[in-house]
């Protein structure tokens, strides 16, 4: 029997420590191909490249797997991999490990999760992994046991159609992580502010800043899980229809 074919991508770039760690973790589960951006693409969401050429070249590495560096977005990487690079449709797409959490509303902006969602649109089981630590030298190995466990379960049990997993790992040592919690996305958002500045030529510009605000006091959310030492697993779908509101809207005088 063929070993599972696994596509790995990310939004931090093909050389980022997070993806390098993930490649080593995934190799024991199947044949791995890497198609990832050639530069950081954080915050790109589900953007695709429409107005310029996309370049994608195989690169040399010591990982022991085929790796490709792509000039496009994370979503471009998945589309191109499935259409032209992989020998067949992959059995699993893994995105990450992201430098920084993609819990709560961050899933909307995340290039990491958008790559996983794009795989889900293609009917490919997919997981997005993120570590709640922005440090370039973060301890990505701390969550290895849980990452491997989740990969193994998804390969064995698959996922319901249209569902991908958003997995976030707390910034803790291996022995400090308490376990895994399957939970919902917290009701939280970024409270942005725009700092008005002036460049050396006198032109005004704006620099976005702000803080993350969690309005959700529930103990069944991804934010709660991370704050209490657990890996959070949130099932995500790309169907954005608010099904519970359909019947109400049908009674409106539209």
N, C-alpha and C positions, 0 to 999 in steps of 0.2 A: 504494500500500500504506500501511496505517496505521503510524505510528511506534510503537515499543514503548511500552506504558504502564507507568510505573515508580512504585511506591508507596515513599515514604520515611518512616521513623519513627525513634524513638530512645527512650532512657530518661532523658536529661538535660533534656528539655523543649524545646519548639518554638523557643525563642529562644537555645538554647545555641550557641556558636561551632562546635562539631563538626558539627551538622546544617546550619548555614548554609553551611559550606564544602562539605558533601556535596551539597547542592542545586545549587550552582553547577557541581560536577563532573559531576553526572548529567544536567543539562539537554541536553547535546550528544547524548545517546544516545536520547532519547525524550521523550514527554509525561509530565511529572512532577506527581504529586499528593503533598502532604504531610499526613499525619494523625499528630500527635504529642502527647504529654502536655502539659498546661498548666503543669506544675511538675515538678521532678526526681523520678524514680521509680527511682533506682539501687537495686539489690539486691532488686527486687521479684520476680525470677525469673518463673515462669509464672503469676503471680497474675491472677485475673480479678475483676471487681466484681460481687458478687451481692446485696449488702444495701443498695444505694443507687442512685439514678439516675445515669446517665452523661450529661453535657452535652458537646455537640460543636458548635462554632461556626466558621464560616469567618472568617478574619482577614485584614486588609489587610497586605500586605508589598510590598517592592520587588523581590522575587525573580523576578517574571514567571511564577509558577506558582500553582495553587490550593493554599491552605494552610488547614488546620483544626486548631484547638486543642481537645484532648479532656481531660475531667476524669478519665478512667480510666487504667488501667495500659497499658504498651506492648502487651501482648497484646490488651487491649480495643481499642486503636487499630487493630490489624490486622483484628480481627473486624468492627468497625464499618465500616471502610473498604471491605472486601470486600462486606459485606452491604448497605450503604446509600449510600456516598458515591461510590465509583468508578463510572464509566460502564460498565465491563466488568471482567472478571477481569484483574488485572495480569500482565504478562509477566515482571516482576521486582519483588521487594521488597528494599529496602536499608535496613538499620538502622544508625544511628550518625551521625557518627563518635563513638564513646564517648570520654569523658574518663577515661582509665585503661585498663590492659590487661584483657582478658577471656580470657587464656590459661589453660591447665590447668583446675583445678577451678572457677575463676571462671565458667566457662561455665554451671555449674549455678545460680548465684545471679543471673546477669546478666539484667537486663531487656532490654538490647540484643539479646542472643542469643535470649532467649525470644520476642521479637517476630519474629525471623527464623525460628525453629523453628515458630512458629504459622503463618507463611506457608507453610512446607514442609508442614505438616499439611494445608493447603488446596490442596496441589498446585502451589504457586507457587515457582519458583526463587528462592532467597533468599541474601543475604550479610549478615553482621554485621561491621562495621568498627570497630576500636578502636585508639586510640593510647596507647602506654605512657607517658602524661604526664597527671597530674591537674590541671596548671595551667590555669586558665580561659583564659589567653591562649597556650595551647600552639600550636606550629607545625603546624597541620593540613595545610598545603599541602605539607609536605616529602614526604609519601607520595602526592601527587596522581598522578604518573605510574603508580605501581603500582596505585592504586585504579581509575583509568580502564582500565588494562589488564585487570584482573580483571573489571570490569563488562562490558567488550567481549567477553571470552571466554565469560562465562556467558550473555550474550544470544545469542551465536552458536552455542554448543555445548550450551546448556541444562545441566541437572544430572540425575544419576540420581534416580529417584523416591525421595522420603523423605530426600534429602540436602541439607543447607545448608552453607555455608562460614563458618567462624569465622576471620576475618582480623585479625591483630594487627600493628601497625606499631611499630617501635622508636623511642625518643626520640632521633632523630638528624637532622641536616640532610639535605637532599635529596641532596647529593653523597656523603654518608657511608653511605647505605643501600646495601648490597652487592647486593641482589636479593631474590628470593622463594624460600622453601623450603616445599614441601609436606611436612607432617610429622604426627606423632601428638601427642595430648594428653599432656603430662608428668604423671608420678605425683607430685603435689605437693598441699599442702593448707594451710589456715590453722590455725595453732596459737593458738586463742583463749583469752583470759583475761577474766574479768569483774571489773572494779574496783568494789568495794562502797563506796558513798558515802552521804552523808546530806544531804537538802535543808534549806533554812532552817527548815522546820517540824518537823524531826526525823524525817522519813520516810526509810527506807532505800530506795536504788535501786541499779541496776547499770549500768555503762557497759562495753560490749564493746570489747575491744582485743586486740592480739595481733600475730603476725608470720607472714609467708608462708614456708613451708618447702618446698624442692624436694628430694625424695628421689631423683629420677631423674637418673642420670649419663649417660643415652644422648645421642648426638649427632644423633638424629632426632626431637627433640621441639620443641614450640613454645617452651618456655622456652630451650632451647639456641639456637634460631634468633634470638630476640630479643636474647639476651645477646651474640650474635656479629654483630649488625648486619643481620639479615635480616628481611624481612616473613614472618611465619608464616601458612600456610594449612592449616587442619585441617578435613577433611570431617566433619560431625557429623550424626547421625541421631536421630530422636525415638523409634525403637524401642529400648527399654531392655532388651529380652530378652537375657540372657547365653546365646546360642545354643550356645556351646561346652560349656555345663554341662548342657544338656538331657538328653543321653544318660546322664550319670552319675546325675542325679537320678531318672531313670526306673528305675534299679536299686536305689534306696533302698526300704526298707519303709515307705512313706508311707501 
